[in-house]
Amino acid sequence: MVTTLVLLILLFPLLRWLLERHRFAQIYDRIPGPRAYPFIGTLYMFFGKTSEEITTIIDRRVGRYDGIHRIWVGMTPEVRLSKPEYIEQIISSSKHIEKGTLYRFLADWLGEGLLTAKGERWFQHRRLITPTFHFNILDGFCEVFAENTAVLVKRLQPYADTGKPINIYPFITNAALDIICETAMGVKVNAQSNDEADNAYVNAVYGLTTLFMERLVRPWLHPEWIFKRSALGRKQQALLDILHGYTRQVIRERKKALDAGASVHEIPSDGAVYGRKRRLAFLDVLLQSARTSDTTPLSDEDVREEVDTFMFEGHDTTTAGMSWALFLLALHPEIQEQVHQEIDSIFAGSDRPATMQDLNEMRLLERCLKETLRLYPSVPFFGRTLSEDVNLGGYHVPARTIIGIHPYNVHRDERYFPEPELFDPDRFLAERSERRHPYAYIPFSAGPRNCIGQKFALLEEKSVVSGILRQYRIRSARTREQQQKVADLITRPKDGVLLYFESRATG
């Protein structure tokens, strides 16, 4: 009798949990979606599949349903959205600003930086970081963009006029790495000049993004205590040691310079002095803000998390965006020629570096970049956690549900983008954009948690792409159909982008 009573007491919480889960499962299963199985949910669709196959499966699955569907990630239900009207309900609200729980897989890397923070911490850090993207600071960044673009153009010269295509992706990767290290941390890694200089850092970044996807499709590795004891968990820690070690070292050195009495305008960077035209690094402004803020000051780890977040969000995303833009322009010589004419009209044969004013005049190129981000959004997926119950498309969705949003599919809604697979930069002419649903185009998310660095990203992409096109005409070795994509954390071109380069005379 006592044994039976003990067993009932022990089993009661489990039975209660099972009944509660069954009740919620009935709510979620009213929403259309693929068949789910116990424990693995709908992840069986990904077992044994490559990254590009997983990308195709997700695209087809999202397209199968009318803007909303349900999946089970292991034993966790998620609701996925691809219709602007539903998405607006979620991301336009200041209530649902908490990211999806899978962002916790990035916690060891990014801590509670702006991407992953929530609640009052997010509000405070967003307020503190916003001034670092002021016009005057972005103006200084434009010099960094131009200098590193000049190195990139020179690196491409030996491959021009050879009649052989080259993979542009690693060249863009190194240029973007040089730019982000100098703008984020104020250090020159010279990745473009020294092929060995950045490999450890770049490989660590790519390794961590790959690990994220490998863990995602293995529900048994979702619990932290299991993951940290697994081979993947140990590999992640080794990669984190590389990334965090480098960032912390830079912070120590630049903080030491501040303690010695230097202002952020005078902190040296590999022998260079940041006094010219207020060329401040993101880190410099954070360190200064940490000392002068009238709210809770940032600790060294807070600064490290924000710098790592900026490095994460500002390197791989712009690399992909610029590579896809060059690919699409190479496929459309008539549009490329129009961009050449726009660039030539601005520089009139001069080889001077591009200024902020020059970049702002590149309106056609900006439309090309926006259309590129429509077709190939750098971030193919982002998530939120509901703070309260909502009704989406007639379906009841409970509070604390994870909402997944697919920009790739949102951007192909034929109501707002007729012939959605067509590359048409004129979609972003003012007269055509103003009639479009405000949440039909969300490459930088939208609402309160939109990307704080979107102006930075577009200026960088304009600078690099225009710098290449000032010197070269480009043709693609692959068609759109032949060029596969891989959507891990970032929408990357599989096996890079193969382009032919031809020198062009200007002036």
N, C-alpha and C positions, 0 to 999 in steps of 0.2 A: 504493500500500500504506500509506504513511504517512498519507495523507488519510483512508483508510478507518478506520485505527486511531484517529485523532483524533476522527472522527465517532462511533465507537463509545464512546470515552471520554466525549464530551460527551452522548451520548444515554443512556448507562447510568443516570445518576441519574433521568432522566425515565422510562425504562422501569421502573425499580425502583419509582418513585412510582406509576406507573399500575397495576402489578401489585398493590402494596399497597392502593391505593384499590379495585381490583376485588375483592380479598379482603374488605375491610371492607364494600363495597357489598353483597356477597352476604349478610353477616351482617345488615345493616340491612334489606335487602329481604325478609327472612323475616318482619319485622314488617309487619302490614297498613298500607296507606297509599295515597294517590293516586299516579297514574302520574307519574314524574319523567323529565325530559329532560336531555341533557348541558348543562352550564354554567348553565342557568337553574333546574334542579331542578323544584320544584313551584310556583315563584313565578309561572309563566305564568297561574295561576288569578287573580292579582290585576291583571294588566296591563290598563290602561284602566279600572279600576274606581274608584268613589268610595270615601271612607272608610266610609260606611255600608254599601255593597255588600261591601266587604272584611270588615266585621264580620259580616255575614250569612253569607258564605262560610265564615269560620272557625267560627262557631257550628254550621253544618250539617255541616261536615267533622268536627269533634270528636264531634258526636252520632252520626255514622255508624258509629263504631268502638266496641268494647267496652272503653272506659277507657284504651286505649293505641293509638297509631298513629305512623307514621314520615312525616316530610316531608324535603325537601331544600331548604335555603335557599341557592340557587345550587349550589355544590359541597360544601356542608357539611350532613351529616345531623343531624337533630334528632329526638328521641323526645318526643312530647307525651302527657301523662297527664291523665285526668279521673276516675279512680276513687280514692277515699280510701285503699284498701288499698295501692295502688301508690305513692301520694304519700307515705304514712307512711314507707315504706322509704327514701325519699330525704331529706325535709326534717326527719324526726325525728332523723337521724343527725348527729353532730358531724363526720363525715368529709366529707360533701358540702356544705360551706358556701360554696364558691366559686360566684359568680353565673355565669350564662351569658355566652358571649363577646360577644353582641350588646349587653351593658351597656357594652362599650367605646365604643359610639356616644355614650354620655353622659359619657365620660371628660373631654372638653374642658370640659364644663359643671361637672361635680361632682367632678372629680379623683378622689382616693381617699377620698372621704367614706364614711360608714358604709354607705350603700347599695351602693357599688361596691367597697369595700375587701375584701381577702382575707387569709388567713393570720394571722400574728402581729399585723400592723397592725390588722386588724379586731378581734381579741380585745382589744388594748390600748385602742383607741378606744371600743369598746362598754363596757368597764369604766369608762373615764373619763367617758363621757357619761351612763351610767345614773343617777347621782345628780342630774342636772339635771331629771329627771322625778319627783323626790321629792314627797311629798304637800304639803309646805309651799310649794314653788315652784308646783305646780299650783294651790294655793289662791290665790296671788297672780295667776295667770293668769285665774282665774275672774272677778276684778274687771275685767280687760281684756275678757273675753268680754261681761260685762254692760254695760259702758260702750258698746262698739261695737254691741251689739244694740239698745240704746236709740236710737242714731243711726239704725240701720236701720229700726226701727219708725216713727220719725218721718218718715223718707224715704218710707215706703210710704203714709202718711196721705192725701196728695192723691189717691191712686189708689183708695182705699176707697169703697165705696157709689156707684160711678159706673156700674155695670152693664157695664163694659168690662174685659176681661182684660188683664193686663200680664205681660211676660216677667220672671219673678223672678230668672232666672239672673244678669244683670249686677249686680243689687242684692246678691245673695249673694256674688258674686265680689268686689265692693268691700269688703263687710263682712269677708270672710275675709282679704282682703289687708291691711286695717287691723289685724286681729287678729294675723296671722302676722308682720307687720313689727314690731309692738310687742312680741310675745312672743319672737320670734327675735332681733331686733336692738335692741330697746329704742327704736325711733324711730317717731314718728307721721307717717304719710304722708297722713293725712286723705283717703283715696281716696273715701270716701263723701261728704265735704263739697265736694271739689274734683274734678270729673269729669276734669280734665286732669292731675291730680297723678300718677296711677298708670299712665296709658295706656302709656307707654314700657316700663315694667317688665312689666305684664300682657301686652302684645302680644309682648314678647320671650319670655316664658315660653311662650305659646301658639305662637309661631313656632317655637321650638325643639322642642316636642313634635310639631308637624306635620312638621318637617324629619326627625325620627327615623323616622317612618313612611314618608316619601317615600324616604329613603335605604334603608330596610329592603327595600322591594320593587324596588330597583334594584341587583342584585348587582354591576354594574360600578362602583358607587360605594362598595362595601364596603372596598376597600383605601384606607388613609389617604392615601397620596400622590396618588391620583386624586381622592378626595373633596375634599381641601383646595384643589385647583386648579380645582374645578368651580364653577359659579354657586351651587349649594346650599352648598358649603363656604364660599364668600366671604360668603354671606348669614348662615350660622351664626356666623362670626367677628364680624360686625357686631352681631349680637344678643348674643353673649357679652361684647363690649366694654361694652354697656349694663349687663348683669347684674353682671359682675365689678367693673366700675368703681364701681357703687353700693355693693356689699358691702364692697369694700376701703376706700372712703371712710369708711363707718361704723366699720369696725374701727380705722382710724387715729385717728378722733376719740375713740372710747371707750378705746382704749389710751393715748392722750395724757392723758385724764382720770385713768386709773389711775397713770400715771407722775408726774402732778402731786400724787399722794398721796391721791386720793379712793378710798374703798372701793367695792366694787360696789354697795353700798346707797346711795351718794351720787352716782353718775354721772348727770348731767343728761340729759334727753331732750326736746329742743325746749322747754326751760324747765321741764319737769316733773322732780321729783326722785323717784327710786326708793328711798324709805326706808320707805314705808308698807307694813306687813304683808309685808315681804321681797319686794316686787314686783321680782324679778330677771328680766332677759331671758336667754334661752339663751346669747347671746353673752357676757354678763357672767360667767356661771358658767364658760363655756369659758375666758375670759381669766384668770379667777382660778385655774382648774385648771391652766392652762398654766404658771402661776408656782409653784404649790405641789406639783405632781405629783412623786412620787418615781421615776417612770419617765421616759422621754424626753419632754421638754416639747414642747408643740405649737408649731409655727412659725406665723407670720401666715397663710401659705398653707394650713396644716392647718386653722386656725380658719375661714378663708374657705370651704374645701371643706365643712366640717361645717355652717356656717351656710347655705350655698347648698343643701345637701342637705335641711336642715330646711325651708327655704323651698319647695323643690321638692315634697317629700313632704307638707308640711302646709298647702298652699294650695289647689291644684287638687283634691286628693282630698276635702278637707272641703267645698269648694264643691259638688262633684258629689253627695256624700253627702247634704248638707242639701237640695239642690234635688230630688233623687229622693224624699227622705222627705216633703217638702211635697207633691209631686205625688201620691204614693200616699195620703197622708192626705186630700188633697182629693178623691180618687176614692172614699174610704170614709168617708162622713160619720158612720156609726155608731161607728167606731173613733176618729175625730176627736173626737166628743162625749165619749167615755170619757177621752180625753187631756185635754180641757178640764176635765172634772170632777176629774181627778187634779191638774192645775195649780191649779185654784181651791181645792182642799182644802189645798194647801200654802201659798198666798199669802193666802187668805181676803180677797180684795179689795184687798190692799195693792199699791202700785206699787213696793215696794222692790226693789233689784237681787237677782238670784238668787245665792245663796251656794253653796259646795261642798256643804254639807249639803242644801240644797234640791235640787240637781241629783241627789244620791245617792238622794233619795226618789222621783225620777221613774222608777219601775220599769216602768210601762207604756210610757212614751215610749222608754225604753231598749230595750225589746223591739221597738218599732216601728222604731227605728233599726237594730237588728240584722237584722230581717227585710228592711229596705230594702237593707242591704249584702249580704244573701243574694241578692236578686233582681237588684241592680245593684251588684256589687262595684266599688269605686272603681278598684282595680287589676285589670284583666281578665286579666292574664297576668304570670307571673314565671318566672325560670329558674334552674337550677343546672348546674354542670359536675361530672360524676361523677369522684371521686378514685380509684375502683377499679371493676372489673367487677361488675355486678349481674345478678340474674335477676328480670325483671318479667313476671308473668303467663305464665311458661314461655318467655319470649324472653330470649336472652343479649344484654346491652347492654354494650359495652366501656367501659373507663375513658376519660375525657376526652370522653365523649358529652355533648352539651348536652341537658338535660332541660327541657322546657317544661310549665308547669302552668297549667291554665285554671280558676280559681275559678268563673267564670260557669257552666260546665258541671258542675263538682263539686257546686255548690249546687243542682243540679236532679236529683240522683240520687234516684229515686223510692223506693228502699229506705229512705232516711233522711228524705226530704221528700215525703210523698204529696201529690198534686196540686201539683206544684212551682211552677206559675205563680200559684197563689193567694196573695194577701197575707194572711198569718195570723201576727200577732205572738206568739200563744200558743205557737207552735213553740218559743219560747225561755223558756217556763216551766221552772223547775228540774227538775220531774219528767219533762218530755219531753226536755230537753237531756241529762240524765245518761245516758240509754240510747243516745245517738247516737254514732256513730263519731267520735273526737276530730279526725279530719282531713276530716270531711264538711263542715265550715264553716271556711273559711280566708280571710276578707276581709283579715286582717292577716298573712297567711302563718301559720307555726307553727314549732315547734321552736326551735333555737338562734338562727336568724336571723329570728325574728318581729319585727313592727314595734315599735320601742321607744316610739313615740309614740301607741299605740292608746288609752291612757287620756286623753291630751290631746285626741285627736280626738273621742272620745265625749263628753267634758265640753263641748267647744266646740259640737258639734252639738246636744247637749241644751239648752245655754244659748240658742243662736240660735233653734232651732225652737220652744222653749217661749216665748221672748220674743215671737215672732210670734203664736203661738196664744193668748197671754194677751190680745191686743188684737183679733184677727181670727178670723173663720171663713173658710175658703177652699174654693173649688170649682175643678175643673179644666176648662179649655176643650177638652181632648183626652182621648180614651180611651187605654188601654194600647196598643191596636193602632195608633192614630194617632201616638203618641209614639215616634218612632224614636230609636235610640241610635247613637252613634259611639264605637267603642273604639279610640282611639289608644293613648297611654300611660295614659289615664284613660277610664273609661266615662262619656261626657258625653251629655246629652240633645240630640239634633239640633234646632237652631233654638230652644233654650232650653225653658223650662217656662211655659206660659200659665195664669195663675190669676186667678180673681175674688176680690176681698177685700171682706169685709163686717165692719164694726165690730161688736164684741160688748160688752155691758155685763156687768161682773162685780161680785161683792160682794153 
